[in-house]
Amino acid sequence: MSLDINIREVDNYNETTFLPRKITQPRKKNGSAGKKPDSRRRQTNQVPSKRRILHAQKGKYGMSKLEAYFAKNFLDKFGVRYVYEWEAKDIKRFYDFAVVAVTEDSDIVVEEKNGVVSLSQKYNDVRPCLIIEVDGSYYHSDPRLVDESEMNAMQKQNKIIDEYKDDWCRVHHIPIVRFWEIDIIKNPELVMERLREALNRLDASERIKIRRKKKFLEKKV
């Protein structure tokens, strides 16, 4: 993935600005009936806007693909149990991943969403021990790329939601760790070390419960 994007060139974000523009055929002049329009001239005159260029580059790595990449290359390597898109039902908010402890030694039910195979929150009696958020550098305003004074309305709203979700974790005494997209792709060693430290900070009894056990039969729904 290429991350050579100048985020500051884009302002006043709106989803409709990223819709493909309708290319209209140039009107035929009198006496030009039957002649094909000069496609080379039409292509030369069409200069893509900065918004369209940025959207094309961002679209190469959507959030669901980034989360699947993180699950496969980081969480699965530690061999921990987790729920993908875990919901805090009292605030009706979803977190990307919740490393969980299984409270009953029974059959484990797993499910697949967006290419990620994880425990099912609906069918398992699980308790979150660690919350993990994977934040896109643009949408969640990585301060290394986005100046706070130049944040658009969407970025400001996402920041407020992220702070609200962080506060919920603190109230419920659940540790939360966030990883930036640019670090996941370009600095995986740092991400792996931070994740290892977060898992090691858990209580010893919880570290046992979050590990996968071969004796458990995992059923897929």
Secondary structure as GFF3:
##gff-version 3
##sequence-region A 1 221
A	DSSP	three_ten_helix	7	9	.	.	.	ID=ss1
A	DSSP	three_ten_helix	15	18	.	.	.	ID=ss2
A	DSSP	alpha_helix	39	45	.	.	.	ID=ss3
A	DSSP	alpha_helix	50	58	.	.	.	ID=ss4
A	DSSP	alpha_helix	63	70	.	.	.	ID=ss5
A	DSSP	pi_helix	71	75	.	.	.	ID=ss6
A	DSSP	alpha_helix	76	78	.	.	.	ID=ss7
A	DSSP	beta_strand	82	88	.	.	.	ID=ss8
A	DSSP	beta_strand	93	102	.	.	.	ID=ss9
A	DSSP	beta_strand	108	113	.	.	.	ID=ss10
A	DSSP	beta_strand	116	119	.	.	.	ID=ss11
A	DSSP	beta_strand	126	135	.	.	.	ID=ss12
A	DSSP	three_ten_helix	148	150	.	.	.	ID=ss13
A	DSSP	alpha_helix	153	171	.	.	.	ID=ss14
A	DSSP	beta_strand	176	180	.	.	.	ID=ss15
A	DSSP	alpha_helix	181	186	.	.	.	ID=ss16
A	DSSP	alpha_helix	188	200	.	.	.	ID=ss17
A	DSSP	alpha_helix	204	209	.	.	.	ID=ss18
A	DSSP	beta_strand	218	220	.	.	.	ID=ss19
###
